[in-house]
Amino acid sequence: MSPQILCLTQLTLGYIPWLLCFSLYIWPRLKVMERFDAQRAIAALHSFRFFGLAFLIPGIVGTALPAEFAAFAAYANFATGVLAMLALLTARIRALFWPLVIAFNLVGIGDIAVDFYHAVHVNLPAAAGQLGAMYGFVILYVPLQMITHIAAFYLLAGSRPSGVRSSAGDAPIS
């Protein structure tokens, strides 16, 4: 099998174990948490996206990694991570927390979408070896990022199950 086919296969299959883990272990807990606590948990995961800056470090990635892909992936991941950290730091100031939650999720999902576009445009699977150590980041962490962004938007938009209290501690929300 060619390296390009292997890369595409791994990119695609990276979603399956995360969807299974997420649906079995993470989602059942998130959906019964207060909306605020669930968003904090998701923000904590995304606060590690500063690691995406490694797309710019020679030796971690190959020198022939397409710059069109690397620069945007690095800085958009960094921006998402910083916004997630700011959301966590402002958790006690709800008027700041909620806009930051929306911001890091919008920037994060935009990052993944644009990275996908860039990867197709520069035929990244043909140069997958240039990802170097960041190959694992792309295969293992990006699927979880996308899944949790979708979950965050679902939780932001959806109603809460009966008996779950709002973050203000009011009566149950139905």
Secondary structure, DSSP 8 states (H G I E B T S, - for coil): --HHHHHHHHHHHTHHHHHHHIIIIIHHHHTTS-HHHHHHHHHHHHGGGGGGGGGG-BTTB-TTS-HHHHHHHHHHHHHHHHHHHHHHHTTT-HHHHHHHHHHHHHHHHHHHHHHHHHHHHTTGGGGGGGGTTHHHIIIIIHHHHHHHHHHHHHHHHS---TT-B-TT--SB--
